[in-house]
């Protein structure tokens, strides 16, 4: 077996909780953590589609062996009761969370006001904003309860859309802007601790999110990336794990990444796929 890397050593023995882990960036992040620290790691993978999570758990075990323990939990972050009961419902050996990856996100449609369906507004904000806040509040007592002013990592999945909104993205862009404001404020509130608050903002990423946004209209979904080479979920997962794998005193506070073609538009407003 090859020698451990510094990242593997920094992650060894930690427990990582990932929301929205059944597909896309969340799924890739689970695999990237497992591959980076295969000797000693605990993963709590959560999502609504629990059958997919069990498949991921088996695939991780087959790939890296039993050094990575995986706990599967069904979770819809838009439902506060499910979030508040999550930690107590975990096996005791998985409750001491070290890293929270707030990955779960949602968007449906591209309608503009005043034509945005009320259920879209409700569901997007319940998942992308309230769900993220509730998950963070559920985990922070664990982090703050550790000695020496607390310790732990909170990683937020943002978006270029939260930095520079575009036409057709009123609801999604505003939800990601809210997460950005929340994470920036939280980082300042925790400055006297060893709790790290880190944000990863991707540009165009090809995932199932694109299909869901276009309500499974494959023709419309395909047009978004026609002639483009978007990021892959693995590209983003590598950045997430890199941030978590730094020495405790190093904070990768804010990361922006996008495919090379996207930089040609200085303000990113040409894309509705971020």
N, C-alpha and C positions, 0 to 999 in steps of 0.2 A: 504494500500500500504506500503511495507517495506521501512525503512528509506534509504536515499541516501547514497551511498558509497563515499569515497573520490575521486575515479575515476569519478563517476557520477558528483560530484560537480566540478571537474577540467575540465570536458568536457561540462558542462552545458552552453547552449547558443552559442556554437561554430558551425561553418559551415565547414563541411568536404567534400572534393572533392576526389572521387575515380575513377581512370581510369581502364578500363578493368573489370568493375564491373558485367558483365553479367553472369559470371561463375567462378568456382574455387575459388582462394584466394580472388579475388576482391569481389565476391558475399558474401562470408563468412565474409569479413571485414565489409561490409555494415550492415549485421545483427548484428555483434558483437558490433559495435558502437551503434546501435539502442538499443540493449539489455542492454548495459552498462550505457547509459544515456537516458532513455526512456522519461524523463519529459520535456527536453528542448534541442533539437538538430536539426540541419538542415543537410541533406545529399544531395549532388549532385552526382548522380551516372551516369557514362558515359561508353559507349562502342559502338561498331558497331552494335550489335544486339539489337536494341531498344525495340523490342517486349518483350524480356526477362527482360529488365530493368523495364518495366511497370508491369510485373508479380511480380518482386521483390518488387517494391514499394507497391503493393497491399498486399503482404504477410507481409511486415513490419508493415503496418497500422493495419492489422488484428491481428498481434501478440502483438504489444506494444501500439497501440492506436494513438492518434493524437498529442502526445507530440513530436514526431519525424516527421518533415516535409521533404518530399522527392521531389527533382527535378530531372527529367529524361532528359538526353540529349544524342543524338546520336553523337558519336565522334570517329574518326579514328586518333589516335595520329601520325600516319605516314604521315598525310597530314597537312603541316604547316598552310595552310589557315584556316582549321577547328580549329586548336589549337588557332591561333591568334584571332579568332572571338568568342571564347567560352565565355569568361567572360562578354563581352558586350551583348551577346545574352541571358544571364541568367536574370530572374526576379531580380529586384533591391534587394530584401530581401535575395537573395542567392549569391550576388556578393562579399560580404565581407568574403572571404575564410580565415579560420584559420588553416586548416590542408589539405595538399595535399598528397595523397597516390599515388605515381607513380608505379602503379601495372601492367599496360598493357605490355604484352610481347608476343613474337612470335618466333617459330622455326619450320622449315619444313625439314625433311630428315636428314640423317646421312652421306651424301657423304663427302669424303675427297678431298682436293686439289690434282690434278687440276680438279676434277670432280664436284665441287660444282656449281649448276646452278646459273647463274648471277642474276636471279630474286630472288633467296633465299638470296643471299648476300645483294641485294638492300633492300628487304622487312624486313629482320631481323634487319639491322642497322637503317633503317628508323623508325622502331617501338621501338626497344630496346634502341637505343642510341639517335638518333636525336629527336625522339618523346619525350623522357624523358627530354632532354635538353630544348626543346621548351616549354614543359609544365611548367618546373621550371621557365623559363624566363617569361612566361605569368603570373605566380602567384607572383613572387618575388616583383614586384612593389607594390602590395597590402600589403605585409608583411613589406617592407621597409618604406611604407608611414605611418605606425603607430608611435605614439609618443614613446619617450624614446628609440631611436635607433632601433625601429622596433620589430615585434613579429610575430611568426607563426611557423608551423612545416612542414618540408618536409621529407617524409618517402619514401625511395627507396626500391623497392623489388629487391634484388640482387639474388645471388645463390652461393652455394659452388663452382660451376663451374667458377665463377669469381675469386676465390682464388687459385684454383688448377685445371688447365685444364686437359682434358682427351682426348684420341684418339677418333676420330669420332665426336668431339664437337668443331672443329676449329672455326666455325663462331659464334655459340652460346656462347661458353666460352669467346671468345675475346670481344663479345658485353657486357657481364656481367662484364668483367674486366674493360672495358671502363667506365661503370656506376660507378664502385667502385672508379676508379681514379677521376671521375667527382665529386662524393659526398665527397670524402676526401678533395679535393681541395676546394670545396665550403664551407665545414665546417670551414676551416682555413680562408677563405675570410670573413666569417660572424662572426668571433670570438668576435668582439666588439659589437654584437647585441644580442637580445633575440630570434633570429631566430634559431630554432633547426634543425640540419640536422642529420637524423637517417637512418641507413641501417639495413634491416633484410635479412639475407642470409639463406634460407632454403636448406636442402638436398633433398632427394627423397620425393616428394609430389604426391599423386595420384589425378590428375585432368584431364580435357579434353585436357590439353596441351600434355599429353603423346600420346593421339590418333592423335592429329593434327600433332605432330612431325613425327609420323609414317604414315602420310597421310591416316588416317582412316583404316589402315590395323590392324584389331582387334587382329589377331593372334600375330603379331609382338609386338603390344602394351602390350598385356597380358604377354609376355615373360619377359618384363623388370622388372616386380614386382613379378614374379613367386617365391614363397617361401619366400617372404619378407612381412614385415608389415610397409608400408611407412607412412609418415605423412599424415594427412588430411588437407584440406584447413582451417578447424576450428582451428587446432593447430597453424597454422601460423597467422591467423587472431587475435587470442588471444594475441600474442606477439606484433603485430602491435598496437592494441588498448591499451595494457599496456604501450607501449612507449609513445603514444600520451596522455595518461591519467596521466602522472607524473606531479608533481608541475613544474611550468614554469622554475625553475632554475635547473632542473634535466634533463640531456641529456643521453638517452640510445643510445649512438652514433653508436654502432656496435654490432649486435646480430647474432650468428651462432647457428642454430638448425638443428638436423637431427634425424632420427629414430635410435633406439639403435643398430640395426644390422649394420648400416653404419659406426659406430665408429670403428668397427673391422678392417677396412682398414685405416691405419694411414694417408694416403695421399688422400683418397677418389677416387683414380684413377680407382677403379674396377667398377665404375658405370658410365653409360652414360645417366642416367635419371635425373640428378640434374638440 
